[in-house]
Each structure stands twice: as structure tokens, then as C-alpha cells.
Amino acid sequence: MAVLCRTSRRALLLALLVSGALFLTPTAAPAAPRHDPSSLQAAFRAAAAEFAVPEPLLLAVSYNLSRWEAHGGAPSVVGGYGPMHLVGPASSPGRDGRGLDTPRPLARAAASLDSLEQAARLLGLPAAVLRSDPAQNIRGGAALLAHAARELGPAPARLADWYGAVARFSGAADEAPALDFAEQVYATMRGGAARTTADGQRVALAAQAVAPNRDAARGLGLRRLPPTAPECPPDLGCLFVPAAYQPNNPDDPADYGNYDFAGRPDAGPAVRYIVIHNTEIDYNLTLRVFQNPTSAVSTHYVVRSADGQVAQMVRTKNVAWHAGNWYFNGHAIGIEHEGVAIQGATWYTEPMYRASARLVRYLAAKYGIPLDRAHIIGHDEIPGPTPGLQAGMHWDPGPFWDWAHYMELLGAPLRAARDSGGPGIITIAPDFASNRPGLSYCYDQEARDCREVPRQPSNFVYLRAAPDPNAPLIDNPYLGSEPTRAYNWGNKAVAGQQFYRVERRGDWDGIHFGGRLAWLYNPGFAATAPARGLLVTPRPGLESIPVYGRAYPEAGAYPAGIDPQSLAPIYDLPAGQRYVATDLVGSAYYWAPAYAVTPEAARHQTIAGETLYYQIMFNHRFGFVKASDVEVIADRPAR
């Protein structure tokens, strides 16, 4: 979720399930001085005392929502702010997650009473103050917790007795996710936590010897869903928490959420990919977003950071709306991982990697998906379907996802042999632990607080315009951000991607990348491994060929009543350049125009054409070229 600056590049709308209003009128505390590295800890302590909420509980709730990050007052992808991730109404309509030519605008507002507005009313402060001031944001979260406790009866006497209030605070309408959130908060208190935030705040939660009083959650009135067996390895302990599938407007059958019936693999498009995402919000809120039919986004699975808990939300036979490209949605299974891309290992834990890898092995075996980086892919590797949708495509799971380790867990390591430097196909394979390139990031919505990110293990190598450390980083015609921004995918080649090495000069490799010759610094071949496969190049007589963002059929393949989808090129591939072909695929478009009461009632169909395409790794993202436009060259490992 996908993915991004904290500004919303995945636009989701959220209706929070909060009740009533019990107005408190404490005096607003002054903003905590940001230069004091202990000011955030002091803000938690002060808010806990003011609202009679146990400080460890307040810290643990915030840790699970945001890892105590304020993000410079910028919103998350669902319009959440501050250490308590208080969510407000969407400021503007966005686009849905289907990735169609003409995305449906999401014009509905969020619920009139949500966590940000409710907290502001409890404090008697403008919501803007809680968005921008971390101390006031924490006070708002404490007020909401106290309010949730009062709704359930007398004030809890012990730390253990806050269990029901935490479940209520989660906002979940279903019993399983509400209690699961409370369990995770109590697990955090038992284990303790400590970290330094992006703005230098040092926060710690000492371990607490506490067992929750689960009886405190009785009487919450939560909905119990009928048990449904998830599609998971038997011993992985997955939950099934269904995403919404329902109409939003009885007068418009095209207005519905959040996935489509398909019947894969027997009917519908073939499943060829597993897409790795990250959520940019916490696990609990992610489940609620996908259960809101106005969000127009979903996924098949969500994996929690702390312990690798997996929740399935859409059956794999159906098409979830996760990739922002309808072609890839049709052919993929999406797995969201709880986390914020720019915070990397803060969220990407070993339990998460291992649970996700076990799930991927299971799904790959079920659908016959190859365990390689052409089929186990990041959301950042999916192109926009049309030229106008390139710039807004997501960049998750980001530069700090350990692809090398993940592929080892899948039994498909990236390094099979040592590179010796000759022309040919190479796999990008930097050593994750020691590869720590410089990156920058904007921590505020106005891009005024942009600064260097602390160096940490990363999965990519920079590409330059010449074999010189002073040469500019290459650019991309669709991107205008600073070249070192973490979300600027245009100049980064990622672990597992494969390209054709044209030549080597000193410690530099020249590769064909995005229609140009780009250079990566590779002393001692530390960043690459040799590979073999097929290369494609424009057939003789063509100066260039178009690269597409999807493999759709020719216009004549569409039956009457179904509008042909456009085939607008997104790039040109010049004559003489070579790119790795990972698949030869038939053209297909999955037509699913409207809500259907049952799978049997759906009139969805797969439209297949005669056009064949090669999928290629063109730049940081995949592309498709028509088989009729290229000649194919078999390539041995680089020598």
C-alpha cells in the first residue's frame, strides 16, 4: 500500500467506528520543545497522568500504531497523524486501487465523527493542532482511551483491566481484529520496547509483568464472523478477516468495493505473480480499511510485523484491488506487510519475513508460480498502465526490504555463481548488510522538512549517467523529485532484477536500463551475480519499439458491447539495446464492470487476443513488448 511519502499516493478513505461524545475540557498543554530528545517521552508521561491512563498502556498503543513517529505532521495514506495516528476525513478524493484507464473518483467523505475530530472535541482544541503538535496528538489519544474505558463502566482498577478499552479503542467492528489488537498491545507491554524516532526522540517502554483481563472485553457488542478456513500452510495459524464486497450506491452497479469475483485458476486470468507490498499504516487499521467498501482497495493477505500473524482478506481465486494496474491485479496475489517503508527494519522483522516466505512457498506451489524475482515482485516494480499513471505508482516495499534474505527463505538465493565481468546478463545482488547508500526523504507534507535518512542496509544500487562518481544520477521522464529521494525509483536497480551488461570500465558496469546506457559502481563484482536467460532487442529495421505497461489484446479481440482497452506506450526501446525477457505471455483483459450478488451471477469474462508479449525488466519496473517487434537472443551467464 502500498507505499510513499507520508502524503497520500495511495488514496484511501476510512470510516472509523467510534461512538458517542463525552466531552472533557482539560487545559491545553503547550507544545513540547522539539530540540529536547526526551520531550516525546515526557509528553506520554504527562498525558497518561492527565487522563488517568496507565503510561505503559499509552506507550504500547502508540507503538503499535506508529512506532512513536510524528512524521513531521504529514498524514499517512489514510489521513492519520502523529504518534497516536489519529485519522481525519480525507482532504481530497483519490483514485481507487483497480488501476483502470479512467479511475473512479472517491468523492464520499469519511465518517462525520472519526478519531482525529473526536479527540479534538474531547480536548476542546482545533483538529489542526493535533495534526501538527505531537504532544497534543498524544493527549488526544489518551483522551480517547479514557473515553473508551468510561463507555464500558467504572474506571479500570488495574493495568490488566484496560483490555476492553483497548479493544474498543481499536475501532474494529469485528471481534477477531479488535481482540487481536488488544492482545498485541499487551504483548508489547510484556516485551517492552525502545527506539529513537526519525526526529531524534528517544522513547522507551519498560517491560511489564501483566496478563490481560480478557473478561473486560465482554459486552463490547462486537460482531462475530462465521469461522472460515484461510488458504494458508496448516501450521501458520492464519486468520480469515473478509474484505468488503458490497455495493456503495444502489443506483450505480459500478460503484462497489473492494474486489472482483474471478474463479482463478479454472476461470479468469492466470495467476503468475505474488506482489510484495507494505501497508504504511498499522496492521489493525489496514484490516479496517480493506473492510470499508468505499476504500476501493484490498489485498489477499496482510502480515503483521511483530509476530508474523497472517490475515487472509480475499480468496486467491478472486481479484483483489492492490496493484494500481488492472492487468497485474488480474494475474497476481497481493501480500501486504505491516510497516512504513522509510522506517525499514523497524517494521520488517524476522518473524514477518519467515511467515511471509512460508506463505509464498505455499501459494507458489498451489499456482505453479516460479520462485524468482520475475514472479515474486515488489509493488515498486509494477508499471503504471498508461503514461499518465506512471508518476503516481507506489514504491513499496521500499529500499530497506531485504530481498536477498527473503529469496533465501524461499529457497531461491540471488547469488548462484561469482561474476567475472564479461558482457551478458547479470543479477543485481548487493550485500544487504554492507550496502548503505545515501538517501533523503521529506518528512512533511509540504516537502520543507527534507533531510538525509540514517544510513542502513539497503537493497539497491544507484545508476549514473557515466562511469564516474561525480556523474549525475540518471533521471526518468515521469519523475521530478530529487534524485536521492527514497521514493525516486527512476535511478535505482534493485536486488534480484536482471539486466544486460554492455561493457565494463574499471569498477563500473554499463547496463541497458530504461532506454539508455546506465552505470553502476561494482568494485570486485560485489553488487552483481551472473545469470542466463533470454534477451530481446528490436528486430532489424526498427529504430525503436514501444514498451507497454500491460499486455492487453488488440482492439479486434473485444466482443461487441465491451470497449477495447488502450495500448498507449509508456516508453520507447531503442534499436541495439538488449533487455532480459522473463516471460512470453498471451494478451488478456479481465472484464469485470459491476457488482454481482454471487460469483454465478457475475458476467465477468477474460478476453484473450492473438497478440503475444514478452515481459521484460526495462528499468526499475517491468514492461511489455510485442513479440512481433523483437528478435530473441539466448544468453549464457556473464563471463
Legacy VTK file of the C-alpha trace (Angstrom):
# vtk DataFile Version 3.0
C-alpha trace
ASCII
DATASET POLYDATA
POINTS 639 float
0.000 0.000 0.000
1.131 0.007 -0.619
3.910 2.792 -0.393
5.355 6.589 -0.412
5.890 9.918 1.197
3.529 10.273 4.092
1.456 12.284 1.653
-1.198 10.057 0.141
-0.062 8.397 -3.070
-2.430 5.591 -2.318
-5.671 7.451 -1.606
-7.847 5.550 0.810
-10.996 6.767 2.562
-11.769 5.462 6.015
-14.925 5.465 8.125
-13.862 4.941 11.738
-16.261 3.177 14.022
-16.345 5.340 17.105
-19.340 6.150 19.244
-20.914 8.998 21.177
-19.149 12.017 22.578
-18.259 12.561 26.193
-16.656 15.969 26.215
-13.722 16.619 28.508
-12.320 20.107 28.887
-8.746 19.895 30.184
-6.491 22.862 29.634
-4.341 22.527 26.547
-0.692 21.908 27.357
1.997 23.822 25.471
3.753 22.081 22.609
6.769 20.031 23.696
10.109 21.562 22.678
11.359 19.532 19.726
15.073 20.062 20.485
14.874 18.034 23.701
15.305 14.327 22.793
13.264 13.318 25.838
10.309 15.626 25.168
8.191 12.938 23.493
8.669 10.582 26.434
7.671 13.434 28.742
4.566 14.054 26.630
3.453 10.446 27.085
4.048 10.696 30.824
2.092 13.957 31.132
-0.848 12.763 29.033
-1.078 9.495 30.944
-1.244 11.369 34.239
-3.737 13.927 32.962
-6.253 11.369 31.723
-5.544 8.609 34.289
-4.414 6.204 31.580
-1.508 3.899 32.520
1.632 5.239 30.882
2.829 1.778 29.699
-0.541 1.247 28.039
-0.457 4.603 26.254
3.092 3.929 25.070
2.205 0.425 23.860
-0.868 1.591 21.950
1.130 4.322 20.229
3.993 1.939 19.470
1.633 -0.403 17.638
0.074 2.464 15.699
3.129 4.452 14.664
6.319 3.238 16.382
6.079 6.633 18.143
6.760 8.569 14.932
5.229 12.014 14.315
6.202 12.222 10.607
6.551 15.973 10.771
2.792 16.460 10.835
2.323 14.806 7.434
-0.600 12.402 7.002
-0.347 8.696 6.398
-2.008 7.154 3.364
-5.353 7.145 5.183
-5.066 10.647 6.611
-3.676 9.622 10.002
-1.488 11.971 12.047
1.081 11.857 14.786
2.276 9.286 17.317
-1.312 8.195 18.031
-2.142 8.059 14.307
-5.371 9.994 14.739
-7.311 9.693 11.498
-9.271 12.555 9.965
-11.542 12.894 6.933
-9.781 12.614 3.586
-8.772 16.068 2.418
-9.420 15.288 -1.240
-10.796 12.431 -3.321
-8.267 9.982 -4.678
-8.184 7.100 -7.114
-9.198 3.549 -6.456
-6.820 0.579 -6.345
-8.080 -1.095 -9.500
-5.696 0.620 -11.923
-8.155 1.216 -14.748
-7.754 3.680 -17.615
-10.258 6.057 -16.036
-10.125 5.509 -12.261
-13.360 6.067 -10.413
-13.061 9.151 -8.171
-13.741 8.562 -4.499
-15.871 11.540 -3.644
-17.515 10.272 -0.471
-16.308 11.838 2.752
-15.135 9.806 5.714
-17.447 9.393 8.674
-18.512 12.653 10.304
-17.024 11.526 13.605
-13.574 9.966 13.381
-10.650 9.640 15.776
-8.984 12.977 14.969
-12.131 15.062 15.213
-13.364 13.186 18.255
-10.045 13.633 20.048
-10.032 17.328 19.165
-13.528 17.714 20.595
-12.569 15.877 23.775
-9.672 18.305 24.220
-11.548 21.402 23.066
-8.824 22.124 20.504
-8.793 22.576 16.714
-8.003 19.367 14.850
-5.127 21.188 13.142
-3.335 21.410 16.488
-3.494 17.647 16.970
-2.211 17.131 13.444
0.892 19.253 13.902
1.786 19.030 17.609
2.961 15.587 18.797
2.281 16.382 22.460
-1.313 17.383 21.731
-1.697 14.361 19.480
-0.669 12.128 22.387
-3.105 13.937 24.664
-5.832 13.264 22.112
-5.007 9.549 22.082
-5.027 9.419 25.876
-8.410 11.177 25.949
-9.836 8.620 23.520
-8.551 5.718 25.623
-10.043 7.241 28.768
-13.317 7.804 26.918
-13.377 4.174 25.707
-12.846 2.978 29.282
-15.671 5.154 30.633
-18.049 3.834 27.994
-17.530 0.351 29.398
-18.233 1.245 33.022
-16.166 2.170 36.094
-12.549 3.185 35.519
-10.291 0.115 35.263
-8.610 -0.585 38.601
-5.566 -2.411 37.200
-3.431 -2.319 34.084
-4.840 -5.740 33.185
-8.392 -4.351 33.239
-7.797 -1.922 30.347
-8.062 -4.802 27.869
-11.647 -3.998 26.904
-10.927 -0.289 26.474
-8.027 -1.084 24.151
-10.242 -3.363 22.072
-12.855 -0.576 21.879
-10.151 1.991 21.012
-9.129 -0.174 18.003
-12.334 0.888 16.243
-12.803 -2.585 14.766
-16.398 -3.744 14.421
-15.450 -7.435 14.328
-14.438 -9.348 17.414
-11.354 -11.068 16.000
-9.401 -7.950 14.905
-10.486 -5.909 17.940
-9.279 -8.519 20.420
-6.209 -9.199 18.295
-5.217 -5.527 18.604
-5.642 -5.673 22.379
-3.550 -8.850 22.532
-0.752 -7.193 20.576
-0.762 -4.117 22.844
-0.419 -6.326 25.905
2.320 -8.362 24.216
4.197 -5.115 23.579
3.910 -4.170 27.254
5.207 -7.568 28.334
8.174 -7.403 25.983
8.962 -3.695 26.308
10.310 -1.528 23.513
12.757 1.302 22.882
13.812 3.276 19.823
14.941 6.656 18.562
12.495 8.297 16.169
13.348 9.933 12.866
13.415 13.357 14.541
15.765 12.200 17.310
13.288 11.496 20.096
14.346 8.692 22.441
11.361 6.749 23.764
11.329 3.629 25.925
8.712 1.303 27.373
9.954 -0.901 30.208
8.703 -4.491 30.173
5.609 -5.036 32.310
4.641 -8.267 34.075
0.994 -8.072 33.061
-1.586 -10.570 31.818
-4.741 -9.116 30.273
-8.110 -9.498 31.926
-9.979 -10.742 28.859
-13.268 -10.638 30.727
-13.029 -6.857 30.436
-13.908 -7.184 26.742
-17.268 -8.792 27.416
-20.194 -6.694 26.394
-18.401 -4.766 23.649
-21.095 -5.743 21.173
-18.557 -6.814 18.559
-19.642 -8.802 15.541
-18.637 -12.456 15.415
-17.961 -13.637 11.882
-18.600 -17.273 10.989
-15.343 -19.244 11.008
-13.795 -19.549 7.562
-10.728 -21.635 6.772
-7.947 -19.476 5.301
-5.764 -20.609 2.392
-2.517 -20.994 4.310
0.030 -23.595 5.376
-1.759 -25.627 8.076
0.637 -24.679 10.873
0.947 -20.965 10.082
-2.080 -20.033 12.206
-3.716 -17.652 9.726
-6.946 -15.773 10.372
-9.651 -15.070 7.805
-10.902 -11.471 8.045
-13.000 -10.809 4.931
-12.524 -7.652 2.929
-15.670 -5.791 1.925
-17.560 -6.874 -1.129
-20.733 -4.812 -1.375
-22.330 -2.017 -3.406
-21.955 1.586 -2.321
-24.676 3.093 -4.485
-27.861 1.164 -5.376
-28.256 3.316 -8.489
-24.749 2.627 -9.792
-23.688 -1.031 -10.094
-20.137 0.091 -10.958
-19.774 1.712 -7.528
-18.751 -1.095 -5.208
-15.808 -2.412 -3.247
-13.301 -3.914 -2.760
-12.517 -6.828 -5.125
-13.939 -8.869 -8.012
-15.092 -12.448 -8.360
-12.911 -14.403 -10.754
-12.727 -18.170 -10.158
-8.971 -18.403 -10.731
-7.245 -20.604 -11.887
-10.070 -22.549 -13.568
-11.725 -19.348 -14.794
-10.486 -15.797 -15.070
-6.899 -14.692 -15.697
-3.933 -16.951 -14.941
-2.096 -16.307 -11.663
1.559 -15.533 -12.430
2.827 -13.150 -9.733
2.943 -12.652 -5.998
3.259 -8.956 -5.192
5.016 -7.816 -2.008
3.553 -4.625 -0.506
3.852 -2.697 2.711
0.907 -1.011 4.363
2.218 2.422 5.500
-0.226 2.058 8.421
-0.599 -0.380 11.292
-1.994 -3.897 10.895
-5.256 -3.246 12.739
-6.100 -0.157 10.701
-5.149 -1.960 7.490
-7.794 -4.599 8.162
-10.394 -1.894 8.758
-9.502 -0.054 5.551
-9.974 -3.194 3.475
-13.271 -3.874 5.260
-14.589 -0.441 4.246
-16.243 -0.782 0.804
-15.643 2.876 -0.071
-11.874 2.426 0.161
-11.696 0.746 -3.281
-8.597 -1.168 -2.262
-7.893 -4.624 -0.880
-5.348 -7.394 -0.759
-5.329 -11.146 -0.401
-3.182 -11.272 2.756
-1.834 -8.969 5.478
1.211 -9.922 7.586
1.815 -8.332 10.988
5.238 -7.003 11.903
5.733 -8.121 15.494
4.944 -11.816 15.197
4.198 -12.614 11.549
0.473 -13.123 12.138
-1.247 -13.556 8.752
-4.799 -12.481 7.960
-6.335 -13.537 4.666
-8.861 -10.999 3.388
-9.680 -12.063 -0.193
-9.803 -15.585 -1.592
-6.945 -16.169 -4.018
-9.402 -17.197 -6.738
-10.737 -13.630 -6.727
-9.078 -10.439 -7.975
-8.047 -8.075 -5.177
-7.505 -4.383 -5.897
-3.938 -3.886 -4.768
-1.516 -3.214 -7.602
-2.814 0.006 -9.204
-2.560 -1.751 -12.579
-5.591 -3.799 -13.589
-3.537 -6.220 -15.679
-1.304 -7.124 -12.732
-4.285 -7.252 -10.373
-5.823 -9.910 -12.575
-2.687 -12.044 -12.666
-1.404 -11.577 -9.112
-1.837 -12.403 -5.457
-1.123 -9.444 -3.169
0.522 -9.677 0.249
0.628 -6.560 2.421
3.249 -6.317 5.170
2.665 -4.040 8.148
5.177 -1.247 8.036
6.317 2.158 6.870
8.780 1.871 4.008
11.142 4.647 5.096
11.498 3.087 8.569
12.731 -0.208 7.151
13.868 -2.720 9.747
11.821 -1.001 12.453
8.876 -2.892 10.921
10.457 -5.552 8.698
11.116 -8.180 11.355
12.407 -11.730 11.133
9.020 -13.220 12.173
7.413 -11.216 9.357
9.954 -12.362 6.754
9.629 -16.005 7.785
5.832 -16.081 7.935
5.584 -14.299 4.586
8.096 -16.646 2.952
6.204 -19.711 4.189
3.011 -18.268 2.763
4.668 -17.500 -0.574
6.102 -21.008 -0.868
2.628 -22.418 -0.238
0.969 -20.142 -2.813
3.702 -20.652 -5.396
3.267 -24.408 -5.154
-0.524 -24.110 -5.414
-0.446 -21.928 -8.538
2.809 -23.046 -10.168
4.481 -19.651 -9.728
8.278 -19.686 -10.203
10.240 -18.656 -7.121
12.290 -15.951 -8.810
12.326 -12.163 -8.893
10.412 -12.031 -12.157
7.382 -13.515 -10.389
7.896 -12.698 -6.689
7.904 -8.951 -7.167
7.630 -5.675 -5.311
4.807 -3.225 -5.830
7.529 -0.795 -6.879
8.275 -2.984 -9.915
4.776 -2.701 -11.400
4.479 -0.040 -14.112
1.622 2.363 -14.471
-0.853 1.060 -17.062
-0.771 4.310 -19.099
1.664 7.244 -19.409
-0.442 9.459 -17.160
-0.356 6.929 -14.331
3.420 6.366 -14.193
4.446 9.010 -11.679
1.876 8.035 -9.055
2.765 4.341 -8.900
3.905 3.171 -5.489
7.435 2.454 -4.302
6.796 -0.158 -1.614
8.197 -2.248 -0.025
10.984 0.282 -0.451
14.784 0.320 -0.296
15.059 -1.437 3.077
13.217 -4.674 2.266
15.841 -7.462 2.379
15.205 -9.187 -0.934
18.361 -11.317 -0.645
17.296 -12.766 2.700
13.709 -13.183 1.553
14.727 -15.133 -1.545
16.997 -17.333 0.577
13.994 -18.123 2.783
12.149 -19.083 -0.409
14.988 -21.429 -1.345
15.951 -19.300 -4.356
19.110 -17.323 -3.462
20.117 -14.479 -5.756
23.779 -15.479 -5.981
24.398 -18.810 -7.721
27.911 -18.109 -9.018
30.643 -15.472 -8.946
30.635 -12.716 -11.543
33.749 -12.330 -13.646
32.858 -9.196 -15.573
32.103 -10.185 -19.146
29.186 -8.963 -21.270
25.915 -10.723 -20.608
23.002 -10.969 -18.206
23.667 -10.002 -14.610
21.540 -10.124 -11.484
21.670 -7.119 -9.159
22.803 -8.628 -5.851
24.487 -6.195 -3.441
25.382 -7.411 0.037
22.433 -6.131 2.043
24.242 -5.650 5.343
27.128 -3.605 3.972
25.268 -1.808 1.156
24.310 1.533 2.745
23.880 4.208 0.063
22.818 7.700 0.991
19.133 8.563 0.780
16.964 11.545 1.563
13.300 11.824 2.473
10.686 14.507 3.045
9.094 14.119 6.450
6.384 16.717 5.964
3.536 17.240 3.553
4.926 20.470 2.083
8.370 18.939 1.346
10.083 21.517 3.541
11.499 19.053 6.075
13.627 17.015 3.667
16.824 15.543 5.050
19.235 12.651 4.918
17.941 9.288 6.091
20.252 7.494 8.565
22.287 5.030 6.533
21.107 1.457 6.878
21.199 -1.805 4.922
19.573 -1.309 1.519
18.569 -3.439 -1.448
19.515 -1.221 -4.411
22.402 0.312 -6.326
22.380 3.801 -7.785
22.721 4.273 -11.543
24.668 7.167 -13.043
24.898 8.731 -16.474
28.630 7.948 -16.803
31.205 5.701 -15.092
32.193 8.435 -12.672
31.152 9.002 -9.030
30.599 12.680 -9.869
28.325 11.963 -12.821
24.649 12.764 -12.255
22.254 10.034 -11.285
20.074 9.095 -14.238
16.576 10.508 -14.477
13.170 9.278 -15.585
10.806 11.302 -17.787
7.905 10.760 -15.381
9.668 11.750 -12.174
10.636 15.192 -10.989
11.758 14.600 -7.403
15.329 14.965 -6.172
17.462 12.023 -7.328
18.388 10.846 -3.817
14.809 10.739 -2.557
13.993 7.259 -1.260
10.813 7.220 -3.331
12.543 8.200 -6.579
12.622 4.778 -8.212
13.952 6.053 -11.534
17.678 5.727 -10.736
17.705 2.567 -8.607
18.287 -1.044 -9.668
17.027 -3.448 -7.007
18.281 -6.813 -5.774
17.070 -9.643 -7.980
16.452 -7.538 -11.076
18.331 -8.615 -14.196
19.889 -6.507 -16.951
22.296 -6.822 -19.855
25.838 -5.673 -19.115
27.176 -3.997 -22.228
30.674 -3.193 -21.041
32.877 -2.699 -18.008
35.155 0.267 -17.355
37.319 -0.054 -14.296
34.965 -0.721 -11.387
31.875 0.358 -13.326
29.315 -1.713 -15.225
27.326 -0.230 -18.103
23.860 -1.751 -18.464
20.897 -1.155 -20.730
18.308 0.436 -18.461
15.173 2.346 -19.382
16.249 3.003 -22.950
19.742 4.284 -22.134
23.187 3.165 -21.016
23.385 3.496 -17.226
26.361 2.855 -14.953
26.575 1.141 -11.593
29.605 1.117 -9.317
30.611 -2.508 -8.820
34.127 -2.953 -7.390
35.101 -6.592 -7.163
31.693 -7.528 -8.612
30.260 -7.144 -5.100
26.905 -5.924 -6.425
26.187 -8.456 -9.181
25.986 -12.150 -9.995
25.985 -13.807 -13.434
22.715 -15.130 -14.857
21.413 -16.705 -18.012
18.213 -16.395 -19.961
16.672 -14.761 -22.995
17.308 -11.274 -24.288
15.106 -9.300 -26.642
16.148 -6.473 -28.920
14.225 -4.557 -31.607
14.122 -6.550 -34.815
16.235 -5.276 -37.706
14.897 -2.227 -39.495
13.176 -0.700 -36.451
14.681 2.411 -34.874
12.765 1.778 -31.673
9.808 -0.192 -30.372
7.083 0.690 -27.858
7.139 -0.577 -24.271
3.727 -1.039 -22.680
2.545 -1.147 -19.081
0.266 -4.130 -19.646
-0.255 -6.971 -22.113
-3.740 -6.195 -23.438
-5.347 -7.651 -26.580
-5.655 -5.948 -29.926
-8.869 -3.975 -30.486
-10.410 -6.645 -32.696
-10.390 -9.193 -29.873
-13.086 -7.399 -27.858
-16.656 -8.589 -28.349
-19.492 -6.206 -29.075
-20.516 -4.181 -26.045
-17.090 -4.146 -24.421
-14.881 -1.152 -25.140
-11.338 -2.025 -26.240
-8.671 -1.018 -23.721
-5.986 1.394 -24.881
-2.486 0.274 -25.796
-0.625 3.508 -25.114
3.170 3.024 -24.969
4.874 4.213 -21.794
8.473 4.163 -23.139
10.486 3.600 -26.319
13.139 0.868 -26.510
15.900 1.949 -28.955
17.432 -0.289 -31.588
20.572 -2.098 -30.466
19.607 -2.340 -26.795
19.014 -5.662 -25.051
16.677 -6.473 -22.169
16.017 -9.644 -20.229
12.786 -11.378 -21.248
11.235 -13.139 -18.262
8.028 -14.483 -19.855
6.228 -14.844 -23.162
2.569 -14.175 -22.402
-0.648 -14.109 -24.321
-2.669 -10.913 -24.317
-5.639 -10.813 -21.959
-8.090 -8.393 -20.366
-10.355 -9.363 -17.471
-13.720 -7.641 -17.885
-15.429 -7.135 -14.514
-17.515 -3.971 -14.832
-20.007 -4.188 -11.986
-21.017 -5.625 -8.659
-22.517 -9.121 -8.704
-24.561 -10.671 -5.909
-22.849 -14.050 -6.323
-19.972 -15.414 -8.398
-22.520 -17.273 -10.504
-24.353 -14.032 -11.247
-21.221 -12.226 -12.379
-20.932 -11.769 -16.137
-17.191 -11.297 -15.886
-15.050 -12.740 -18.649
-11.454 -12.966 -19.808
-10.901 -11.520 -23.266
-7.912 -13.143 -24.970
-6.219 -11.754 -28.062
-3.781 -13.069 -30.632
-1.022 -10.605 -29.713
1.904 -12.101 -27.791
4.129 -10.077 -25.472
7.462 -10.537 -23.789
7.623 -9.300 -20.237
10.941 -7.520 -19.725
12.750 -5.819 -16.881
13.018 -2.446 -18.579
14.053 -0.099 -15.775
13.151 -0.270 -12.101
9.813 -1.592 -13.331
8.643 -4.257 -15.719
7.383 -3.542 -19.194
5.869 -5.479 -22.079
6.972 -5.519 -25.723
5.150 -7.191 -28.575
6.777 -10.424 -29.677
6.382 -9.289 -33.285
8.590 -6.252 -32.564
11.646 -8.123 -31.278
14.172 -10.785 -32.016
15.226 -13.145 -29.235
18.806 -13.905 -28.255
19.786 -16.774 -25.928
22.340 -15.622 -23.400
24.758 -17.578 -21.257
25.987 -16.342 -17.868
28.166 -13.246 -17.964
31.837 -14.278 -18.244
LINES 1 640
639 0 1 2 3 4 5 6 7 8 9 10 11 12 13 14 15 16 17 18 19 20 21 22 23 24 25 26 27 28 29 30 31 32 33 34 35 36 37 38 39 40 41 42 43 44 45 46 47 48 49 50 51 52 53 54 55 56 57 58 59 60 61 62 63 64 65 66 67 68 69 70 71 72 73 74 75 76 77 78 79 80 81 82 83 84 85 86 87 88 89 90 91 92 93 94 95 96 97 98 99 100 101 102 103 104 105 106 107 108 109 110 111 112 113 114 115 116 117 118 119 120 121 122 123 124 125 126 127 128 129 130 131 132 133 134 135 136 137 138 139 140 141 142 143 144 145 146 147 148 149 150 151 152 153 154 155 156 157 158 159 160 161 162 163 164 165 166 167 168 169 170 171 172 173 174 175 176 177 178 179 180 181 182 183 184 185 186 187 188 189 190 191 192 193 194 195 196 197 198 199 200 201 202 203 204 205 206 207 208 209 210 211 212 213 214 215 216 217 218 219 220 221 222 223 224 225 226 227 228 229 230 231 232 233 234 235 236 237 238 239 240 241 242 243 244 245 246 247 248 249 250 251 252 253 254 255 256 257 258 259 260 261 262 263 264 265 266 267 268 269 270 271 272 273 274 275 276 277 278 279 280 281 282 283 284 285 286 287 288 289 290 291 292 293 294 295 296 297 298 299 300 301 302 303 304 305 306 307 308 309 310 311 312 313 314 315 316 317 318 319 320 321 322 323 324 325 326 327 328 329 330 331 332 333 334 335 336 337 338 339 340 341 342 343 344 345 346 347 348 349 350 351 352 353 354 355 356 357 358 359 360 361 362 363 364 365 366 367 368 369 370 371 372 373 374 375 376 377 378 379 380 381 382 383 384 385 386 387 388 389 390 391 392 393 394 395 396 397 398 399 400 401 402 403 404 405 406 407 408 409 410 411 412 413 414 415 416 417 418 419 420 421 422 423 424 425 426 427 428 429 430 431 432 433 434 435 436 437 438 439 440 441 442 443 444 445 446 447 448 449 450 451 452 453 454 455 456 457 458 459 460 461 462 463 464 465 466 467 468 469 470 471 472 473 474 475 476 477 478 479 480 481 482 483 484 485 486 487 488 489 490 491 492 493 494 495 496 497 498 499 500 501 502 503 504 505 506 507 508 509 510 511 512 513 514 515 516 517 518 519 520 521 522 523 524 525 526 527 528 529 530 531 532 533 534 535 536 537 538 539 540 541 542 543 544 545 546 547 548 549 550 551 552 553 554 555 556 557 558 559 560 561 562 563 564 565 566 567 568 569 570 571 572 573 574 575 576 577 578 579 580 581 582 583 584 585 586 587 588 589 590 591 592 593 594 595 596 597 598 599 600 601 602 603 604 605 606 607 608 609 610 611 612 613 614 615 616 617 618 619 620 621 622 623 624 625 626 627 628 629 630 631 632 633 634 635 636 637 638
